[in-house]
């Protein structure tokens, strides 16, 4: 089982928004790719994105930057995996990486019929890992509360 993965991309001119920076949609695509690779590597199964949240765009990414998207399992449920994602960018010649984006993505392993299926449990070993797991649990509780609040908005559109 592989708990972590890092994907690397070069930011291309086609990734740029009207302001001359890499647009958020390109970054979100890279995040989803890294989350999938991490979840599939951990579970050994096909996985789907169930949630992507708390995406924080900290600094811009420029055309020509080397972009590293690091994904790490920080919590497992029965069929779900919470993946912490950090996106860093640098000039390819300098390699002085700076954090540009971070978030949490929840992936769910599914069987050949698209039904959720069990994943191996991840057990934290270090203090940092214990902290990451505790943070994931707190975020789950917060998402539940937000989901309940959002129901009122959804009902208004029916």
N, C-alpha and C positions, 0 to 999 in steps of 0.2 A: 504494500500500500504506500502510496505517495501522498504526503500531507501538504507539500508546498510545490508551487510551480511559478516560474517567471517567464513571461513572454516578452519578446522585444520587437519593436517596430520602429521604422523611420517615419516621422511625420512628413507626409507628402503634400504637395500643393492642392490636391483634391480634397484634403482634410480640413482646409481653411474656411473660416466663416468670413462675413463681410468686413469684420474688424481686423483681419489679417492674422488671427490666431486659430489654432486647431479648434474646431467646434465641438461642443459637448456631445453631440451624437456620435462622432467618431470615437471619442474617449469611452462613451458608454458601450459601444460595440466591442472595444478592446477589453473592457471590464468583463463583459458577458463571456467572451471567448476564454479569458483566463479563469473565470469562475467555473465554466464547464470543464476545462482541462483539469483543474484541481479536483472538482467533485468526482469526475469520472476516474481519475487516478486513485482517489481514496476508495471509492465504492466498487470500482471494477464494473460499473453499469452505466447505461445511458441515463443522463440526467437532464432535467428541465429546470428553467428558472422559475421560482415561485415568488420571489420578492427581491427587489433591489432598492435599497433605501439609504437615507442619510448621506447621499452623494454630496460631497463637499469639494467644490472646485476652488483650490487654494491659490494656485498660480497658473498663469497661461503656459501653453505649450506652443512653440514656434515651429514653423516649417523647417525641416532639416534636423530637428532634435531627435536624438535617440531616446525612445520612450520604453521604459521597463514597467510592466504590469505584474506585480507580485501578488499571488493569491495563497492563502493559508487557511486550512480548516481550524476553526476555533470552538466549534460546538457541533455535536451530532445528536439528532433525535432518532426516532425509529427509522424514518426514511429520509430525513432531511439533514443537510449539512450547511452550517453557517460558515461562510467564507469571508475572511477579512481581505480587502483589496487595497493596495497602495499603488499609486501611479507616480512614477518619478521620471523626470526628463533631464537631459543634459546635451550640451554640444558634443557631437561625436569625438571631437579632437581633445576635449578637456576632461570629459567623464566626471565632472563635478555635479552629481545628481542633486536635484531639488524636488521635494514633494510637490506634486501638482494637484492630485485628487486622491480622496480615499472614501471608502464606503464598506457596507456589508451587503453581501448577496446570499440569499438562501436558495439552495439547489435541492431538488428532490429526485431521488433515484426511482426509476420506473421500470417495470417489466415489459415484455414484448406486447402486452395489451394496453400499455399506458397507465397501469395501476401502480401506485406507490409500493415500493419494495424495500425490505430491510437493508440497512447499511452497517458496516462495522462501527462499533463505538470508538470514539476518540477519547482517550483519558489523558488529561494534562499531566505533564511530568515536572515542569519547572514552575517557579513562582510567576514568571511572566505568562506562561500558558494558563495557569490557574486564574490569573487576573483577566486574561482574554475571555476565558469561558464564563466567568462571573459577569463580565461586561455584556456578553452575548445574551445571557439569561435576563439581565436588566432590560436590554433592548427588546427582547421578546415581550416582556410585560408592558413596556411602553407602546409597542406596536398594537397590542391587544386593545389598549385604551384608545389609541388613535383610531383603530378600526371601528370601535363602537361609536365614536364621535362622527366618523365619516358616514355611518349608516343614515344619519339624519339628512345628509347632503344627497345621498343616493336616492332616498325616497322622494326628494323634491324633484327629481328628474324623471320619475316614472309616470 
